[in-house]
């Protein structure tokens, strides 16, 4: 239960910090954070939680990460569904807090609410195929970074930095394409509040990250299994 509470809190922070920066700060050009600031905010949420709860739950904060770690032989199958449920609920709680804050400003319109999308709902108008490829590849690379940084042979104490900076880079690449998901819990939390096209397109932001995570788990397990001497 302690692990599940940690995953709930961590995913709440990821959504509140990352999506919050997009909804609250990036909405004001004079603040100057733009895509780069939002990308950094997402990276900082993971980096800070890696050191805050990593020793409790492993700081997955993401169903795709949990699945990729399981496929890679780093996570127990019996914990998979409870982790995913905690992550989705934590994301929804984070989005709920963000909604309460955002609607405290007169005239607030929910708009995209930092949701993910493709086609006309992509920030740059990218196609479904472009979104699918982006989410598969970005999640694949995210899991490669996680599996490598947390390997028993990796330098100790630096995993949080590598993973946080990796997520920042992923956002810098893919915000224009899909508004960056690589995390089904993050996508679900925002889609629930936006509804409409965000929920209709949500399938892609579950399917693509899970495919990318499974591929990364299989390939990294082949390249560098934990059982190596």
Buried (B, 14 or more C-beta within 10 A) or exposed (E): EEBBBBBBBBBBBBBBBBBBBBBBBBBEEEEEBEBBBBBBBBBBBBBBBBBBBBEBBBBBBBBBBBBBBBBBEBBEEEBBEBBBBBBBBBBBBBBBBBBEBBEEEEEEEBEBBBBBBBEEBBBEEBEBEBBBBBBBBBBBBBBBBBBBBBBEEBEEEEBBBBBBBBBBBBBBBBBBBBBBBBBBBBBBBBBBBBEEBBBEBBEBBBBBBBBBBBBBBEBBBEEBEEEEE
